[in-house]
Amino acid sequence: MRTRRYYIEIAVVAIFSALLSVVAYHHFFNKTQVVYNYPNYARQVAYSDTGSQPIDFTYAAEQTIHAVVHVRTKSKVETTYRNPIYEFFYGDGTITREQPVVGFGSGVIISPDGYIVTNHHVIKGAEEIVVKLNDNREFDAKLIGSDPSTDLALLKIDGNNFPFIPFGNSDALRVGEWVLAVGNPYNLTSTVTAGIVSAKARNLNIIDDNYRLESFIQTDAALNPGNSGGALVNTRGELVGINTAILSPSGSYAGNSFAIPVTIVKKVVDDLREYGVVQRAFLGITPTDMNAEIAKQHDIATTIGVYVSDVRETGAAKEAGIKKGDVVMKINEVPVQNTAELQEQLSKYRPGDKVKVTVLRDNKEKTFDVILRNLQGETKVVKSTDVAETVIFGAKFAEITDEEKSKLGIRYGVKVVELTPGKFSRAGIEEGFIITRMNNKPVTSIAELKKILNNTRGGVYIEGVYPNGVIAYYAFGI
């Protein structure tokens, strides 16, 4: 028979178990939830300022991807090497051979009848240009013209009803605004990347031309080799730039990409279509970006703008009354903070156009009406047919014909068609001489000859051939 003590022990064990269960529940299952209420500083990056609607990248991509083309070029380069055995027996052992080179890049169709914008460096020296559309159709492209100073070129393919990208307004772009880059990196066709406008009016000094015009849009949209000549578009699918360069220690994307603003592109395209050459308008000053040091040295009450270090004797600025020591602040009421912005504004105009230039003189603003001029100090429009009439160091030049190339066994050259007293005649060059190389660089056109001379300091070494097949060499100093 169970005793009273037995029942008391059972009761104690039951009470202890109940208490243990309660403690265990509170310890393991009923913890108090702690909520940290941080201020909402973060914002989802794919949403607009209003927070109401997401930014639709798909619309811009669909509107533009079919109008960005793959550009394939074929050219030849000369390689020179020495043969010591040949040199031992026969003297000069220098051997030159041509090697085929294939290049790739991107281009943007800008009209339904097949005009295409790309970079000058994409098609430079090309003997054959083939364009491949997003639907895999291929076309032989004709080079309408190119402009080394802006690194732009205009191509044309035959046909109609091509997809194209309309021009936008790069002046209206804001830092922080979303943009898309469309192109063919590493031959990966129809590639779209996104980023924001990181800065505007960047001058990188990367274009190989004495009269380069650089005012790049900087973005962080990923660009790689093959993107050159492709489209930079806004979220409405409008063209705002032509992708051109990256800054990278490795040659691949490193966070900084650069595009030529469409304001420059449109002017270059219009000039190449209408005149065959770009009409560059110059103010006729030696510009220097304003800074604190210049402001202090000359007691100028601003650190932004373009300081006039000098004025050209036959330039537009001097004719209008602008002086050395002035600070250019505006072009047609558009503020300019540095040389790149000044060049971008001037690039919209042609020689002979009148613009209002606002300067700071004695810390007071003055406005001048300036009639812009070309590099030669003239206001007339230059056409491609006039290029051959350009006198350089007393010589006039003309492009050579295919018949002359075939007869002499050369692929390129520029003929001296007329000589007046100057460096070319004093060097012994005679009329009819065809210049094939200058300072060991191929002379493929009159524009290329001018470019080589513009970028040369010191001496000029010329190789060429006369119509009778006699090879000759000349040299003179600059």
C-alpha positions in Angstrom: 0.0 0.0 0.0 1.4 3.3 -1.1 2.3 5.7 1.7 1.5 9.4 2.0 5.2 10.1 1.5 5.0 8.5 -2.0 2.2 10.9 -3.1 4.1 13.9 -1.7 7.2 12.9 -3.8 5.1 12.6 -6.9 3.6 16.0 -6.3 7.0 17.6 -5.8 8.4 16.0 -9.0 5.4 17.3 -11.0 5.7 20.8 -9.6 9.5 20.9 -10.3 8.9 19.6 -13.9 6.3 22.3 -14.5 8.6 25.0 -13.3 11.5 23.6 -15.4 9.2 23.6 -18.5 8.3 27.2 -17.9 11.9 28.3 -17.5 13.0 26.4 -20.6 10.2 27.9 -22.7 11.1 31.4 -21.8 14.8 30.8 -22.3 14.6 29.0 -25.7 11.3 30.0 -27.4 10.0 33.3 -26.1 12.9 35.7 -26.7 12.1 39.4 -27.1 12.7 40.5 -30.7 14.9 43.6 -31.0 14.3 45.9 -34.0 16.9 48.5 -34.9 15.2 51.4 -36.7 17.9 53.1 -38.8 17.1 56.2 -40.9 16.4 55.3 -44.6 19.6 56.7 -46.1 20.0 53.9 -48.7 18.1 53.9 -52.0 17.7 51.1 -54.5 19.9 52.1 -57.4 17.4 51.1 -60.1 14.7 53.5 -59.0 14.1 57.2 -59.9 14.3 60.1 -57.6 10.5 60.0 -57.0 10.7 56.4 -55.8 7.5 55.8 -57.8 8.7 54.0 -61.0 11.8 51.9 -61.8 14.1 53.1 -64.6 13.3 51.0 -67.6 16.6 50.0 -69.3 14.9 47.5 -71.5 13.2 50.2 -73.5 16.4 52.0 -74.4 18.2 48.7 -75.2 15.4 47.5 -77.5 15.3 50.9 -79.3 19.0 51.0 -80.0 20.6 47.5 -80.2 19.6 46.9 -83.8 21.1 50.2 -84.9 24.6 49.5 -83.5 26.8 47.6 -86.0 29.9 45.5 -86.0 32.7 47.1 -88.1 35.4 44.9 -89.5 38.4 46.4 -91.3 41.3 44.9 -93.4 44.5 46.8 -93.9 48.2 46.1 -94.4 51.2 47.1 -92.3 54.8 47.2 -93.3 57.2 45.3 -91.0 60.9 45.9 -91.4 63.7 43.6 -90.2 67.4 43.1 -90.9 68.9 40.0 -92.5 72.6 39.8 -91.3 73.5 37.1 -93.9 72.1 39.2 -96.8 73.8 42.3 -95.4 77.2 40.5 -95.2 77.1 39.5 -98.9 75.1 42.3 -100.5 75.2 45.3 -98.2 71.9 46.7 -97.0 70.1 43.8 -95.3 66.9 45.7 -94.5 63.9 43.8 -95.7 60.4 45.2 -95.7 57.3 43.1 -96.0 53.6 43.8 -95.9 51.4 41.9 -93.5 47.6 41.8 -93.5 45.8 43.1 -90.4 42.2 42.7 -89.4 40.6 45.2 -87.0 37.3 45.3 -85.2 35.1 48.0 -83.7 31.5 49.3 -83.6 29.4 51.9 -85.4 26.1 53.6 -85.1 23.5 53.9 -87.8 22.2 57.5 -87.7 19.8 57.6 -90.6 17.5 55.2 -92.4 19.5 55.5 -95.6 22.6 53.9 -94.1 24.9 56.6 -92.7 27.1 55.3 -89.9 29.2 57.0 -87.4 32.3 55.4 -85.9 35.7 56.4 -84.6 38.5 57.5 -86.9 40.9 55.1 -85.2 38.6 52.2 -86.0 38.9 52.7 -89.8 42.3 54.4 -90.0 44.4 53.0 -92.8 41.7 50.5 -93.8 41.6 49.2 -97.4 38.3 47.4 -96.8 35.5 48.1 -94.4 32.7 45.6 -93.8 29.7 46.3 -91.6 27.6 43.6 -90.0 24.1 44.4 -88.7 22.5 42.8 -85.7 20.4 40.6 -88.0 23.7 39.2 -89.5 23.4 41.1 -92.8 26.8 42.3 -94.1 27.5 45.3 -96.3 30.6 46.8 -97.8 30.9 50.3 -96.4 32.2 53.4 -98.1 34.2 56.0 -96.2 32.6 59.4 -96.7 35.2 61.2 -94.6 37.0 61.2 -91.3 38.3 63.8 -88.8 41.4 62.8 -86.8 41.1 65.9 -84.6 37.8 64.6 -83.1 38.5 60.9 -83.8 35.3 60.6 -85.8 34.5 59.0 -89.2 31.4 58.7 -91.4 30.6 55.6 -93.4 27.8 54.8 -95.8 26.1 51.5 -96.7 23.7 51.0 -99.6 20.1 50.5 -98.8 17.0 52.0 -97.1 14.8 51.5 -94.0 17.7 50.7 -91.7 17.1 51.0 -88.0 18.8 54.1 -86.6 19.3 56.0 -83.4 18.0 59.6 -83.2 20.3 62.3 -81.9 19.7 63.4 -78.3 21.2 66.5 -76.5 24.5 65.8 -74.7 24.4 69.4 -73.3 21.3 68.4 -71.3 23.0 65.4 -69.7 23.5 65.7 -66.0 26.2 64.1 -63.8 24.6 61.1 -62.1 22.2 60.5 -65.0 21.8 56.9 -66.2 23.2 56.0 -69.7 23.7 52.8 -71.7 26.7 51.8 -73.8 25.9 49.6 -76.8 28.7 47.9 -78.8 30.7 44.9 -79.6 33.4 44.3 -77.0 35.8 41.5 -77.9 33.6 40.7 -80.9 30.7 39.9 -78.5 28.0 41.5 -80.7 25.0 43.5 -79.4 26.3 44.0 -75.9 24.6 46.5 -73.6 26.1 47.8 -70.4 24.7 50.5 -68.0 26.3 53.2 -65.9 26.0 56.8 -64.9 27.5 60.1 -66.2 30.5 60.5 -64.0 31.7 63.8 -65.4 31.6 66.0 -68.4 34.1 68.0 -70.5 37.1 65.7 -69.8 40.3 66.5 -71.7 42.6 63.5 -71.7 45.1 64.5 -74.4 44.7 61.1 -76.1 43.9 62.1 -79.6 47.0 62.2 -81.8 46.5 65.5 -83.4 47.9 69.0 -82.8 44.4 70.5 -83.2 42.6 67.8 -81.2 39.2 68.6 -79.8 38.5 66.7 -76.6 35.5 67.2 -74.3 34.6 63.7 -73.4 31.6 62.5 -71.4 33.0 60.2 -68.6 30.8 57.3 -67.5 31.3 54.1 -65.5 29.4 52.0 -68.1 31.7 49.0 -69.0 33.7 49.4 -72.2 36.3 47.1 -73.6 38.3 46.7 -76.8 35.7 46.5 -79.7 33.4 49.1 -78.1 35.1 52.0 -79.9 32.6 53.7 -82.2 29.6 52.3 -80.4 26.6 54.2 -79.0 26.1 56.0 -75.6 22.4 56.5 -75.2 20.1 57.9 -72.6 17.1 56.0 -71.1 14.9 57.4 -73.9 17.0 55.6 -76.5 18.6 58.8 -77.9 22.2 59.0 -79.0 24.2 61.2 -76.6 27.7 60.1 -77.4 30.1 57.9 -79.4 32.1 55.6 -77.1 35.8 56.2 -77.8 38.2 55.3 -75.0 38.9 53.9 -71.6 41.6 54.7 -69.0 43.1 51.4 -67.8 46.5 50.0 -66.8 45.5 46.7 -68.3 43.8 47.8 -71.5 40.4 46.5 -70.3 37.6 48.1 -68.4 38.7 49.7 -65.1 35.8 51.9 -64.2 36.4 54.9 -66.4 34.9 55.1 -70.0 34.8 58.1 -72.3 32.5 59.2 -75.1 32.5 62.0 -77.6 29.4 64.3 -77.0 26.7 64.1 -79.7 26.9 67.9 -80.1 30.3 67.4 -81.6 29.3 64.3 -83.5 26.4 66.0 -85.2 28.5 69.0 -86.4 31.2 66.7 -87.8 28.7 64.5 -89.5 26.9 67.5 -91.1 30.2 68.9 -92.3 31.5 65.6 -93.8 28.2 65.0 -95.6 28.0 68.6 -97.0 31.6 69.5 -97.6 33.7 66.4 -97.3 35.9 67.9 -94.6 35.2 69.4 -91.2 34.8 73.1 -90.9 36.8 74.0 -87.8 36.2 77.4 -86.3 38.9 79.0 -84.1 38.8 81.9 -81.7 42.5 82.6 -82.3 43.7 82.5 -78.7 46.2 80.5 -76.6 43.9 79.1 -73.9 44.9 78.1 -70.3 42.5 76.8 -67.7 42.0 79.2 -64.9 43.2 78.2 -61.4 44.0 79.7 -58.1 47.6 80.4 -59.0 46.7 82.4 -62.1 43.9 84.2 -60.3 46.3 85.3 -57.5 49.2 86.2 -59.9 46.9 88.5 -62.1 44.5 89.6 -59.4 41.5 88.0 -61.1 38.3 87.5 -59.1 37.6 84.0 -60.4 39.2 80.6 -60.6 37.0 79.3 -63.4 37.0 80.1 -67.1 39.7 80.2 -69.8 42.6 82.5 -69.4 43.8 84.1 -72.6 47.6 83.6 -72.5 48.1 85.1 -76.0 46.1 86.1 -79.1 46.9 85.2 -82.7 47.8 88.2 -84.9 45.4 87.1 -87.7 42.8 85.5 -85.4 39.2 86.3 -84.7 39.7 87.3 -81.1 42.2 90.1 -81.8 40.1 91.4 -84.6 37.1 91.6 -82.2 39.1 93.3 -79.4 39.8 90.5 -77.0 43.2 90.9 -75.4 45.9 88.8 -73.7 44.9 88.6 -70.0 41.2 88.4 -70.6 39.3 85.4 -69.1 36.7 83.8 -71.4 33.5 83.1 -69.4 30.7 82.5 -71.9 30.1 81.6 -75.6 26.7 82.8 -76.7 25.6 83.0 -73.1 26.7 79.4 -72.4 29.2 79.3 -69.5 32.6 77.7 -70.1 34.6 76.6 -67.1 37.7 75.3 -68.9 39.3 74.8 -72.3 37.5 71.6 -73.0 34.1 73.3 -72.6 35.3 76.2 -74.7 36.3 73.9 -77.5 33.0 72.0 -77.3 31.0 75.2 -77.7 33.1 76.5 -80.6 32.8 73.1 -82.3 29.2 73.9 -83.0 30.1 76.7 -85.3 31.8 77.2 -88.7 34.3 79.8 -89.9 32.3 83.0 -90.7 29.7 82.4 -87.9 29.3 85.3 -85.4 29.3 84.5 -81.7 29.1 86.5 -78.6 32.1 86.0 -76.4 31.9 87.2 -72.8 35.2 87.8 -71.0 36.3 89.1 -67.6 38.6 92.1 -67.9 39.7 94.1 -64.9 37.1 91.9 -63.0 34.3 93.3 -65.1 32.4 91.4 -67.7 32.6 92.6 -71.4 30.9 91.0 -74.4 32.4 91.0 -77.9 30.9 90.0 -81.2 33.4 87.7 -82.8 33.4 86.4 -86.4 35.1 83.0 -86.1 37.9 82.0 -88.6 39.6 78.9 -89.8 43.1 77.9 -89.0 44.4 80.0 -91.9 42.7 83.1 -90.5 40.0 83.1 -93.2 36.2 83.0 -92.9 35.4 81.0 -96.1 34.1 77.4 -96.1 36.6 74.8 -97.2 35.4 71.9 -99.4 37.1 68.6 -100.0 37.9 69.7 -103.6 39.8 72.7 -102.1 42.1 70.5 -100.0 44.4 69.7 -103.0 44.8 73.4 -103.5 46.2 73.9 -100.0 49.8 75.2 -100.1 52.1 73.6 -97.7 55.7 75.0 -97.5 55.4 76.2 -101.1 53.9 73.0 -102.6 50.5 72.0 -103.8 49.4 68.4 -103.7 46.9 66.0 -105.3 45.7 62.5 -104.6 47.2 59.9 -107.0 45.0 57.8 -109.2 44.5 54.0 -109.2 46.3 54.0 -112.6 49.3 55.6 -111.1 49.3 53.2 -108.2 49.2 50.2 -110.5 51.9 51.6 -112.9 54.3 52.3 -110.1 53.5 49.4 -107.9 52.5 51.5 -104.9 49.4 51.4 -102.6 49.3 55.0 -101.6 51.0 58.4 -102.0 50.4 62.1 -102.6 51.7 63.9 -105.7 53.4 67.3 -105.8 51.5 69.1 -108.6 52.9 72.6 -108.2 56.0 74.2 -106.6 56.6 77.7 -105.5 59.6 78.9 -103.4 59.6 77.0 -100.1 61.0 74.1 -98.1 59.9 71.4 -100.6 61.6 73.2 -103.6 64.7 74.1 -101.7 65.1 70.4 -100.7 65.3 69.5 -104.4 61.9 68.0 -104.9 60.5 68.4 -108.4 56.9 68.6 -109.6 55.4 65.1 -110.2 57.2 63.6 -107.3 54.9 61.2 -105.3 55.5 61.2 -101.6 54.9 57.7 -100.2 56.4 58.0 -96.7 57.3 60.9 -94.4 59.3 60.3 -91.2 58.8 56.6 -91.8 55.0 57.0 -91.8 52.8 56.1 -94.8 51.3 59.2 -96.6 47.9 57.9 -97.6 46.3 61.2 -98.2 46.8 65.0 -98.2 45.1 65.1 -94.8 47.6 62.5 -93.5 50.5 64.5 -94.9 49.3 67.6 -93.2 48.8 65.7 -89.9 52.4 64.3 -90.0 53.8 67.8 -90.7 51.7 69.3 -87.9 53.0 66.8 -85.4 56.6 67.0 -86.5 59.2 69.1 -84.7 62.8 69.2 -86.1 63.5 67.4 -89.3 61.4 65.8 -92.1 62.6 62.8 -94.0 60.7 62.1 -97.2 60.6 58.9 -99.3 58.9 58.7 -102.7 59.0 58.0 -106.4 58.9 59.9 -109.7 56.5 59.0 -112.5 59.4 57.3 -114.4 59.9 54.9 -111.5 63.0 56.6 -110.0 63.0 56.4 -106.2 64.2 59.4 -104.3 64.8 60.6 -100.8 64.8 64.2 -99.4 65.0 66.0 -96.1 64.5 69.4 -94.7 64.1 71.1 -91.3 61.0 72.7 -89.7 
